[in-house]
Amino acid sequence: MTKKTPRFEDSLLELEQLVERLEQGDTSLEESLKAFERGVQLTRVCQTALKEAEQKIQVLLEVEGQVQLKPFNPES
């Protein structure tokens, strides 16, 4: 059985929920440590996903062996 990598959006949502729960301050030390450990794992998953997306974009923008960086314009 292959371990499925969680989707970026799912990991980010879970991370946001963990942060909110920790910010409330009503969890025990043990629960807080477990939540922190999980948060570190989720952060790594998100960072990896973003790095992979960045690498894919660079490959798509590569022209004749040269990376052509273009400004990001979300409206176009």
Phi and psi in degrees as GROMACS dihedral restraints (atoms count N, CA, C in turn):
[ dihedral_restraints ]
;  ai    aj    ak    al  type     phi  dphi    fc
    3     4     5     6     1   -88.6    20    10
    4     5     6     7     1   135.1    20    10
    6     7     8     9     1   -75.8    20    10
    7     8     9    10     1   124.3    20    10
    9    10    11    12     1   -82.9    20    10
   10    11    12    13     1   132.4    20    10
   12    13    14    15     1   -79.3    20    10
   13    14    15    16     1   128.9    20    10
   15    16    17    18     1   -66.3    20    10
   16    17    18    19     1   151.3    20    10
   18    19    20    21     1   -67.1    20    10
   19    20    21    22     1   148.6    20    10
   21    22    23    24     1   -55.0    20    10
   22    23    24    25     1   -48.0    20    10
   24    25    26    27     1   -62.1    20    10
   25    26    27    28     1   -39.9    20    10
   27    28    29    30     1   -65.9    20    10
   28    29    30    31     1   -42.4    20    10
   30    31    32    33     1   -64.7    20    10
   31    32    33    34     1   -42.6    20    10
   33    34    35    36     1   -65.1    20    10
   34    35    36    37     1   -42.0    20    10
   36    37    38    39     1   -62.3    20    10
   37    38    39    40     1   -45.6    20    10
   39    40    41    42     1   -62.2    20    10
   40    41    42    43     1   -41.0    20    10
   42    43    44    45     1   -61.9    20    10
   43    44    45    46     1   -43.9    20    10
   45    46    47    48     1   -61.5    20    10
   46    47    48    49     1   -40.3    20    10
   48    49    50    51     1   -66.0    20    10
   49    50    51    52     1   -39.6    20    10
   51    52    53    54     1   -62.1    20    10
   52    53    54    55     1   -44.2    20    10
   54    55    56    57     1   -62.4    20    10
   55    56    57    58     1   -43.9    20    10
   57    58    59    60     1   -59.9    20    10
   58    59    60    61     1   -43.9    20    10
   60    61    62    63     1   -64.0    20    10
   61    62    63    64     1   -42.1    20    10
   63    64    65    66     1   -67.7    20    10
   64    65    66    67     1   -36.4    20    10
   66    67    68    69     1   -66.3    20    10
   67    68    69    70     1   -26.9    20    10
   69    70    71    72     1   -67.2    20    10
   70    71    72    73     1   -28.0    20    10
   72    73    74    75     1    75.0    20    10
   73    74    75    76     1    14.2    20    10
   75    76    77    78     1  -106.5    20    10
   76    77    78    79     1    24.5    20    10
   78    79    80    81     1  -105.2    20    10
   79    80    81    82     1   153.1    20    10
   81    82    83    84     1   -70.6    20    10
   82    83    84    85     1   166.4    20    10
   84    85    86    87     1   -59.7    20    10
   85    86    87    88     1   -44.3    20    10
   87    88    89    90     1   -62.5    20    10
   88    89    90    91     1   -44.4    20    10
   90    91    92    93     1   -64.9    20    10
   91    92    93    94     1   -39.2    20    10
   93    94    95    96     1   -63.1    20    10
   94    95    96    97     1   -42.2    20    10
   96    97    98    99     1   -64.4    20    10
   97    98    99   100     1   -42.0    20    10
   99   100   101   102     1   -63.3    20    10
  100   101   102   103     1   -42.2    20    10
  102   103   104   105     1   -64.9    20    10
  103   104   105   106     1   -40.1    20    10
  105   106   107   108     1   -62.6    20    10
  106   107   108   109     1   -45.4    20    10
  108   109   110   111     1   -59.6    20    10
  109   110   111   112     1   -43.6    20    10
  111   112   113   114     1   -64.7    20    10
  112   113   114   115     1   -39.1    20    10
  114   115   116   117     1   -61.4    20    10
  115   116   117   118     1   -39.7    20    10
  117   118   119   120     1   -63.3    20    10
  118   119   120   121     1   -43.6    20    10
  120   121   122   123     1   -60.5    20    10
  121   122   123   124     1   -46.4    20    10
  123   124   125   126     1   -64.6    20    10
  124   125   126   127     1   -37.9    20    10
  126   127   128   129     1   -61.5    20    10
  127   128   129   130     1   -42.4    20    10
  129   130   131   132     1   -64.7    20    10
  130   131   132   133     1   -40.1    20    10
  132   133   134   135     1   -61.2    20    10
  133   134   135   136     1   -45.6    20    10
  135   136   137   138     1   -65.4    20    10
  136   137   138   139     1   -43.2    20    10
  138   139   140   141     1   -61.9    20    10
  139   140   141   142     1   -41.2    20    10
  141   142   143   144     1   -64.1    20    10
  142   143   144   145     1   -44.3    20    10
  144   145   146   147     1   -62.3    20    10
  145   146   147   148     1   -41.8    20    10
  147   148   149   150     1   -66.6    20    10
  148   149   150   151     1   -40.0    20    10
  150   151   152   153     1   -64.2    20    10
  151   152   153   154     1   -42.0    20    10
  153   154   155   156     1   -64.4    20    10
  154   155   156   157     1   -40.1    20    10
  156   157   158   159     1   -64.3    20    10
  157   158   159   160     1   -41.9    20    10
  159   160   161   162     1   -61.7    20    10
  160   161   162   163     1   -41.7    20    10
  162   163   164   165     1   -65.0    20    10
  163   164   165   166     1   -39.9    20    10
  165   166   167   168     1   -64.0    20    10
  166   167   168   169     1   -40.1    20    10
  168   169   170   171     1   -64.2    20    10
  169   170   171   172     1   -42.3    20    10
  171   172   173   174     1   -62.3    20    10
  172   173   174   175     1   -39.1    20    10
  174   175   176   177     1   -64.7    20    10
  175   176   177   178     1   -41.8    20    10
  177   178   179   180     1   -66.9    20    10
  178   179   180   181     1   -29.7    20    10
  180   181   182   183     1   -89.0    20    10
  181   182   183   184     1    -5.2    20    10
  183   184   185   186     1   -71.2    20    10
  184   185   186   187     1   128.9    20    10
  186   187   188   189     1  -127.6    20    10
  187   188   189   190     1   119.5    20    10
  189   190   191   192     1    50.7    20    10
  190   191   192   193     1    45.5    20    10
  192   193   194   195     1    78.9    20    10
  193   194   195   196     1    -1.9    20    10
  195   196   197   198     1  -114.6    20    10
  196   197   198   199     1   132.3    20    10
  198   199   200   201     1   -78.9    20    10
  199   200   201   202     1   122.2    20    10
  201   202   203   204     1  -101.5    20    10
  202   203   204   205     1    98.0    20    10
  204   205   206   207     1   -76.3    20    10
  205   206   207   208     1   132.4    20    10
  207   208   209   210     1  -125.7    20    10
  208   209   210   211     1   147.1    20    10
  210   211   212   213     1   -65.9    20    10
  211   212   213   214     1   144.2    20    10
  213   214   215   216     1   -79.7    20    10
  214   215   216   217     1   127.0    20    10
  216   217   218   219     1  -130.6    20    10
  217   218   219   220     1    98.6    20    10
  219   220   221   222     1   -66.4    20    10
  220   221   222   223     1   -15.1    20    10
  222   223   224   225     1   -85.1    20    10
  223   224   225   226     1   -13.4    20    10
